Amino acid sequence: MSKPSSEPVAGHRERLRAQFVQKPDTMTDAELVELLLTYAIPRRDVAHLAKELLARFGTVGQLLGRERDTLLAVDGIGEQTATLLVLVGRLAECRLGQEKPAETTPLPMEAHTSNFSAERARNDFLAELIDEPESKEPSLPGIRTFANDEIANSLALLPEAPRFAQVEAFRTFLHQRLPYNSESTRRRRASYIMDRFFPTPQTQRTLIHFLAQKEVAPRSLQDVIFYHILRAEPLAAHIADNCIWPALPTGRIEREEMRRSILTLLPELSKSSQANALRSLFNSYNLLGVGQESGTSLFFRTRTGSLDSFVYLLLAHCPTPGIYSFELLEQGPPGRWLLWDRQWMRSQLYNLRDLGILAKVSEIDTIRQFSLVFDQMEGLSRFFAIPQDQRLALREREQ
């Protein structure tokens, strides 16, 4: 067993507890585990032990889910500490099984089964136990850890947004309906969804208009959600541009390669946050149909979308009237992020010309351009005002 530190720790422990009371959102996972350990291990510096536990078990949820004998095998963990860690984990499981969720109409089971796992329940319980918001780690300007995907909840709840006259009313709806026991967790996750999908008044108007169209297919919604996730999450966009896109010829990338790419941007990111970011990235590609997870690998290839999602992304990426190059789509989000096939996108441009949404599509030698005469909102309104059977033009084929 490692020797207890001879350095005084009382002052440090007081500062740690004061930090939790005053600024809990500044604490890392390691500091939170350290604070928990102070209640079982007196008169010893436990900072190194907290980091060692996270390095060994991966995440806070995985640590709290370990059996007592497994914890006792760790140097520095005694009977009292192991009991405390197991107790917190068991209480979280009991809380999940016995407490009722917020009083609201339950979501369909498929809407949240995949993202409300036992590990998430443990993490949610620990956050509520110490009233700790999402931990923040050192980051570069404009880059934050992509740690919470919320894919299943977004797919289930975003289509409800058009029912609300004010966007803040939809925030309240999310707060009530998100499937977490902790009120503070529901509030944080509601804000997370709002900040991602409704960051500006223009986005609010256009996305809600798109969501209000009853004939929009589920896969169209998946593509639009994926686009907004990468637009809001610089780390996810970095992985798409620097890992997925270059690996398109092979159609496969390993989790470890993605992890190394994450560390080029956030070299001080903890192992638990690395694991959370990788989980969120894999979930985004897998649940939204852009890639397929298999073990430690992610498989992907060029694909087709739908005309509905294509016109939404086209107008989001080219929001003002003007002349644009095909390359803007091929090398931009539609091609690099959504992995849409170039020939398929070319066909959709001609569809939109035939429908009157584009003024002109021109291919002369190497110059390939299209002309927009409407801004983003007017273009969407005109497109969805066209009867659906007319929108299914000859070149449009649902794959």
C-alpha positions as CSV (number, residue, x, y, z in Angstrom):
1,M,0.0,0.0,0.0
2,S,1.3,3.5,-0.8
3,K,2.4,5.6,2.1
4,P,0.2,8.3,3.3
5,S,1.4,11.8,2.3
6,S,3.2,13.7,5.1
7,E,2.1,17.0,3.7
8,P,-0.8,18.7,5.4
9,V,-4.1,18.2,3.5
10,A,-6.7,19.8,5.7
11,G,-6.4,23.2,4.0
12,H,-6.6,21.5,0.5
13,R,-9.7,19.6,1.5
14,E,-11.4,22.7,2.8
15,R,-10.6,24.5,-0.5
16,L,-12.0,21.5,-2.4
17,R,-15.2,21.5,-0.5
18,A,-15.5,25.3,-0.8
19,Q,-14.9,25.0,-4.5
20,F,-17.7,22.5,-4.8
21,V,-20.1,24.7,-2.8
22,Q,-19.2,28.0,-4.6
23,K,-18.2,26.9,-8.1
24,P,-19.0,23.2,-8.8
25,D,-18.9,23.7,-12.5
26,T,-15.2,24.3,-12.4
27,M,-14.4,20.9,-10.9
28,T,-13.0,18.0,-13.0
29,D,-14.1,14.4,-12.6
30,A,-10.9,13.7,-10.8
31,E,-11.6,16.4,-8.3
32,L,-15.1,15.2,-7.7
33,V,-13.9,11.7,-7.0
34,E,-11.2,13.1,-4.8
35,L,-13.8,15.0,-2.8
36,L,-15.8,11.8,-2.4
37,L,-12.8,9.9,-1.2
38,T,-12.1,12.5,1.5
39,Y,-15.2,11.2,3.4
40,A,-13.7,7.7,3.6
41,I,-9.9,8.4,3.9
42,P,-8.9,10.8,6.6
43,R,-5.6,12.6,6.9
44,R,-4.2,11.6,3.5
45,D,-3.8,13.2,0.1
46,V,-6.1,11.3,-2.2
47,A,-5.7,13.4,-5.3
48,H,-3.4,10.8,-6.9
49,L,-5.6,8.0,-5.9
50,A,-8.7,9.7,-7.6
51,K,-6.8,10.1,-10.8
52,E,-5.5,6.5,-10.7
53,L,-9.1,5.2,-10.2
54,L,-10.4,7.1,-13.2
55,A,-7.4,6.0,-15.3
56,R,-8.0,2.4,-14.3
57,F,-11.8,2.2,-14.7
58,G,-12.4,4.9,-17.4
59,T,-15.4,6.9,-16.2
60,V,-17.1,7.9,-12.9
61,G,-20.0,5.6,-13.8
62,Q,-17.7,2.6,-14.4
63,L,-15.9,3.3,-11.2
64,L,-19.1,3.4,-9.2
65,G,-20.3,0.2,-10.9
66,R,-17.4,-2.0,-9.8
67,E,-17.8,-4.8,-7.3
68,R,-16.2,-4.5,-3.8
69,D,-13.6,-7.1,-4.4
70,T,-12.4,-5.4,-7.6
71,L,-12.0,-2.1,-5.7
72,L,-10.2,-3.7,-2.8
73,A,-7.6,-5.0,-5.3
74,V,-6.5,-1.4,-6.0
75,D,-3.6,-0.2,-4.0
76,G,-4.8,2.4,-1.5
77,I,-8.4,1.3,-1.4
78,G,-9.5,-0.2,2.0
79,E,-12.7,-1.6,3.4
80,Q,-14.3,1.7,4.2
81,T,-13.5,3.3,0.8
82,A,-14.6,0.3,-1.2
83,T,-17.9,0.3,0.8
84,L,-18.5,4.0,0.1
85,L,-17.9,3.7,-3.6
86,V,-20.1,0.6,-3.9
87,L,-22.8,2.2,-1.8
88,V,-23.0,5.2,-4.0
89,G,-23.3,3.0,-7.1
90,R,-26.0,0.8,-5.5
91,L,-28.0,3.8,-4.4
92,A,-27.9,5.1,-8.0
93,E,-29.3,1.8,-9.2
94,C,-32.0,1.8,-6.6
95,R,-32.9,5.3,-7.4
96,L,-33.3,4.4,-11.1
97,G,-35.5,1.4,-10.3
98,Q,-37.7,2.9,-7.6
99,E,-38.2,6.6,-8.1
100,K,-40.8,8.0,-10.4
101,P,-39.7,10.4,-13.2
102,A,-41.1,13.8,-13.5
103,E,-44.9,14.0,-13.7
104,T,-45.4,14.0,-17.5
105,T,-46.6,11.8,-20.3
106,P,-43.9,9.2,-20.8
107,L,-42.0,9.1,-24.0
108,P,-42.1,6.0,-26.2
109,M,-39.6,3.5,-24.9
110,E,-37.5,3.5,-28.1
111,A,-37.1,7.3,-27.7
112,H,-34.7,7.0,-24.8
113,T,-33.7,3.4,-24.1
114,S,-30.4,3.7,-25.8
115,N,-29.3,6.8,-23.9
116,F,-30.6,6.2,-20.4
117,S,-28.3,3.3,-19.5
118,A,-27.3,2.2,-16.0
119,E,-24.0,4.0,-16.3
120,R,-25.8,7.2,-17.2
121,A,-28.0,6.7,-14.2
122,R,-25.0,6.4,-11.9
123,N,-23.5,9.6,-13.4
124,D,-26.8,11.4,-13.1
125,F,-27.1,10.3,-9.5
126,L,-23.6,11.4,-8.6
127,A,-24.2,14.8,-10.3
128,E,-27.4,15.2,-8.2
129,L,-25.7,14.0,-5.0
130,I,-23.1,16.8,-5.1
131,D,-25.1,19.2,-7.3
132,E,-22.4,19.2,-9.9
133,P,-23.1,20.5,-13.4
134,E,-21.2,19.2,-16.4
135,S,-17.5,19.3,-15.5
136,K,-15.3,21.7,-17.5
137,E,-11.8,20.9,-18.7
138,P,-9.1,23.0,-20.2
139,S,-9.9,23.8,-23.8
140,L,-8.8,25.9,-26.7
141,P,-10.9,29.0,-27.6
142,G,-14.0,27.8,-29.5
143,I,-13.3,24.1,-28.7
144,R,-15.2,22.2,-26.0
145,T,-15.4,18.6,-25.1
146,F,-18.2,16.8,-27.0
147,A,-19.4,14.8,-24.1
148,N,-23.3,14.6,-24.3
149,D,-24.8,13.5,-27.6
150,E,-28.6,13.5,-26.6
151,I,-29.3,11.9,-30.0
152,A,-32.3,9.8,-28.9
153,N,-34.0,12.6,-27.0
154,S,-33.4,15.1,-29.8
155,L,-35.0,12.7,-32.3
156,A,-38.0,12.1,-30.1
157,L,-38.6,15.7,-28.8
158,L,-37.5,18.1,-31.5
159,P,-40.5,17.4,-33.7
160,E,-42.7,18.8,-30.9
161,A,-41.1,22.2,-31.2
162,P,-43.6,23.7,-33.7
163,R,-46.4,23.3,-31.1
164,F,-45.0,26.1,-29.0
165,A,-45.5,29.8,-29.9
166,Q,-42.3,30.8,-28.0
167,V,-39.0,29.0,-28.1
168,E,-38.7,29.4,-24.3
169,A,-41.9,27.4,-23.9
170,F,-40.2,24.6,-25.7
171,R,-37.3,24.8,-23.3
172,T,-39.7,24.3,-20.4
173,F,-41.3,21.3,-22.3
174,L,-37.8,19.7,-22.6
175,H,-37.1,20.3,-18.9
176,Q,-40.3,18.4,-18.1
177,R,-39.9,15.6,-20.6
178,L,-36.3,14.6,-20.6
179,P,-36.0,11.2,-18.9
180,Y,-33.7,12.0,-16.0
181,N,-34.6,11.8,-12.3
182,S,-32.5,14.8,-11.4
183,E,-34.2,18.2,-12.0
184,S,-30.8,19.9,-12.3
185,T,-29.8,17.3,-15.0
186,R,-33.0,17.9,-16.9
187,R,-32.4,21.6,-16.8
188,R,-28.8,21.4,-18.0
189,R,-29.7,18.9,-20.8
190,A,-32.6,21.1,-21.9
191,S,-30.3,24.0,-22.2
192,Y,-27.8,21.9,-24.0
193,I,-30.4,20.9,-26.7
194,M,-31.6,24.5,-27.0
195,D,-28.1,25.9,-27.4
196,R,-27.3,23.3,-30.1
197,F,-30.4,23.5,-32.3
198,F,-31.7,27.0,-31.6
199,P,-28.7,29.3,-31.2
200,T,-30.1,32.2,-33.2
201,P,-33.5,33.6,-34.1
202,Q,-32.8,32.7,-37.8
203,T,-32.1,29.1,-36.9
204,Q,-35.2,29.0,-34.7
205,R,-37.4,30.1,-37.6
206,T,-35.9,27.8,-40.3
207,L,-35.5,24.7,-38.2
208,I,-39.0,25.0,-36.7
209,H,-40.4,25.5,-40.2
210,F,-38.7,22.3,-41.3
211,L,-39.9,20.4,-38.3
212,A,-43.5,21.5,-38.9
213,Q,-43.6,19.7,-42.2
214,K,-45.6,16.5,-41.5
215,E,-44.3,14.7,-44.6
216,V,-40.6,15.0,-43.6
217,A,-39.2,11.5,-43.4
218,P,-37.3,10.3,-40.3
219,R,-34.1,10.0,-42.2
220,S,-34.4,13.6,-43.3
221,L,-34.7,14.6,-39.6
222,Q,-31.6,12.4,-38.8
223,D,-29.5,14.3,-41.4
224,V,-30.6,17.7,-40.2
225,I,-29.9,16.8,-36.6
226,F,-26.4,15.5,-37.6
227,Y,-25.7,18.7,-39.5
228,H,-26.6,20.9,-36.5
229,I,-24.6,18.7,-34.1
230,L,-21.4,19.2,-36.1
231,R,-22.2,22.9,-36.6
232,A,-22.5,23.4,-32.9
233,E,-19.7,21.0,-31.7
234,P,-16.3,22.1,-33.0
235,L,-14.7,18.8,-31.8
236,A,-17.2,16.8,-33.8
237,A,-16.6,18.9,-36.9
238,H,-12.8,18.4,-36.4
239,I,-13.2,14.7,-36.3
240,A,-15.4,14.8,-39.4
241,D,-13.0,16.9,-41.4
242,N,-9.7,15.4,-40.2
243,C,-10.5,11.7,-39.5
244,I,-13.7,10.6,-41.3
245,W,-13.3,12.5,-44.6
246,P,-9.7,11.5,-45.2
247,A,-10.5,7.9,-44.4
248,L,-13.5,7.7,-46.8
249,P,-11.5,5.7,-49.4
250,T,-11.1,2.9,-46.9
251,G,-14.5,3.4,-45.2
252,R,-13.2,2.7,-41.7
253,I,-11.6,4.4,-38.8
254,E,-10.5,3.0,-35.4
255,R,-11.5,4.5,-32.0
256,E,-7.9,4.9,-31.1
257,E,-7.1,7.1,-34.1
258,M,-10.1,9.3,-33.3
259,R,-8.8,9.6,-29.7
260,R,-5.4,10.7,-30.9
261,S,-7.0,13.3,-33.1
262,I,-9.0,14.6,-30.1
263,L,-5.8,15.0,-28.1
264,T,-4.2,17.2,-30.8
265,L,-6.9,19.8,-30.0
266,L,-7.3,19.1,-26.2
267,P,-4.1,17.6,-25.0
268,E,-5.0,17.9,-21.3
269,L,-8.3,16.1,-21.7
270,S,-8.8,13.5,-19.0
271,K,-9.2,9.9,-19.9
272,S,-12.8,9.8,-18.7
273,S,-13.6,12.8,-20.8
274,Q,-11.9,11.2,-23.8
275,A,-14.0,8.2,-23.3
276,N,-17.2,10.3,-23.1
277,A,-16.3,12.2,-26.3
278,L,-15.6,9.0,-28.2
279,R,-18.9,7.5,-27.1
280,S,-20.8,10.7,-28.2
281,L,-19.0,10.7,-31.6
282,F,-19.8,7.0,-32.2
283,N,-23.4,7.5,-31.1
284,S,-23.8,10.5,-33.4
285,Y,-22.7,8.5,-36.5
286,N,-24.4,5.3,-35.5
287,L,-27.8,6.5,-34.3
288,L,-28.2,9.1,-37.1
289,G,-27.3,6.6,-39.9
290,V,-24.1,8.3,-41.2
291,G,-21.9,5.5,-40.1
292,Q,-22.1,2.1,-38.4
293,E,-20.3,1.2,-35.2
294,S,-18.7,-2.3,-34.9
295,G,-16.5,-3.0,-31.9
296,T,-13.8,-0.4,-31.8
297,S,-14.3,0.6,-35.4
298,L,-16.6,3.0,-37.2
299,F,-17.6,2.1,-40.8
300,F,-18.9,4.6,-43.4
301,R,-19.2,5.3,-47.1
302,T,-20.7,7.9,-49.5
303,R,-24.5,7.9,-49.2
304,T,-27.6,9.5,-50.5
305,G,-30.1,11.6,-48.5
306,S,-33.5,13.0,-49.3
307,L,-34.6,16.1,-51.3
308,D,-36.1,17.5,-48.1
309,S,-32.8,17.4,-46.1
310,F,-30.8,18.4,-49.2
311,V,-32.7,21.7,-49.6
312,Y,-32.5,22.4,-45.9
313,L,-28.7,22.0,-45.8
314,L,-28.3,23.8,-49.1
315,L,-30.1,26.9,-47.9
316,A,-28.4,26.7,-44.5
317,H,-25.0,26.6,-46.1
318,C,-25.9,29.2,-48.8
319,P,-28.4,31.4,-46.9
320,T,-28.4,34.4,-49.2
321,P,-29.1,34.9,-52.9
322,G,-26.1,34.5,-55.2
323,I,-24.0,32.3,-57.4
324,Y,-22.4,29.3,-55.8
325,S,-20.0,26.6,-56.9
326,F,-20.7,22.9,-56.8
327,E,-17.5,22.6,-54.8
328,L,-19.1,24.5,-51.9
329,L,-21.4,21.5,-51.4
330,E,-18.8,18.7,-52.3
331,Q,-16.1,20.1,-50.0
332,G,-18.5,21.6,-47.4
333,P,-20.8,20.1,-44.8
334,P,-23.1,18.2,-47.3
335,G,-20.1,16.3,-48.7
336,R,-17.6,16.2,-45.9
337,W,-19.9,15.8,-42.9
338,L,-23.0,14.1,-44.3
339,L,-20.9,12.1,-46.8
340,W,-23.5,12.7,-49.5
341,D,-22.5,11.3,-53.0
342,R,-21.4,14.0,-55.4
343,Q,-23.5,12.7,-58.3
344,W,-26.6,12.4,-56.1
345,M,-26.1,16.1,-55.0
346,R,-25.7,17.1,-58.6
347,S,-29.1,15.5,-59.4
348,Q,-30.8,17.3,-56.5
349,L,-29.5,20.7,-57.8
350,Y,-31.3,20.0,-61.1
351,N,-34.4,18.9,-59.2
352,L,-34.5,22.3,-57.4
353,R,-34.0,24.1,-60.6
354,D,-37.0,22.3,-62.1
355,L,-39.0,23.1,-59.0
356,G,-38.1,26.8,-59.3
357,I,-36.1,27.0,-56.1
358,L,-32.8,27.5,-58.1
359,A,-32.7,30.0,-60.9
360,K,-30.0,28.2,-62.9
361,V,-27.7,25.2,-62.8
362,S,-24.7,25.5,-65.1
363,E,-21.9,23.1,-66.1
364,I,-19.5,24.5,-68.6
365,D,-16.1,22.7,-68.8
366,T,-14.8,22.8,-65.3
367,I,-17.0,25.6,-64.1
368,R,-20.0,24.2,-62.3
369,Q,-22.4,26.7,-60.6
370,F,-25.9,27.2,-59.4
371,S,-27.8,30.4,-58.8
372,L,-30.0,31.2,-55.7
373,V,-32.6,33.9,-55.9
374,F,-34.2,33.4,-52.4
375,D,-32.9,33.7,-48.9
376,Q,-33.0,30.8,-46.5
377,M,-36.4,31.2,-45.1
378,E,-38.1,32.2,-48.3
379,G,-36.5,29.3,-50.1
380,L,-37.7,26.8,-47.5
381,S,-41.2,28.3,-47.6
382,R,-41.4,28.1,-51.3
383,F,-40.1,24.5,-51.4
384,F,-42.6,23.1,-48.9
385,A,-45.4,25.1,-50.5
386,I,-45.0,22.8,-53.5
387,P,-47.3,19.8,-53.4
388,Q,-45.3,16.7,-52.2
389,D,-46.1,14.7,-55.4
390,Q,-44.5,17.5,-57.5
391,R,-41.4,17.6,-55.3
392,L,-40.7,14.0,-56.1
393,A,-39.2,15.0,-59.4
394,L,-38.0,12.5,-62.0
395,R,-34.4,12.7,-60.8
396,E,-35.3,12.2,-57.2
397,R,-35.2,8.5,-56.1
398,E,-35.5,7.5,-52.5
399,Q,-32.8,5.0,-51.9
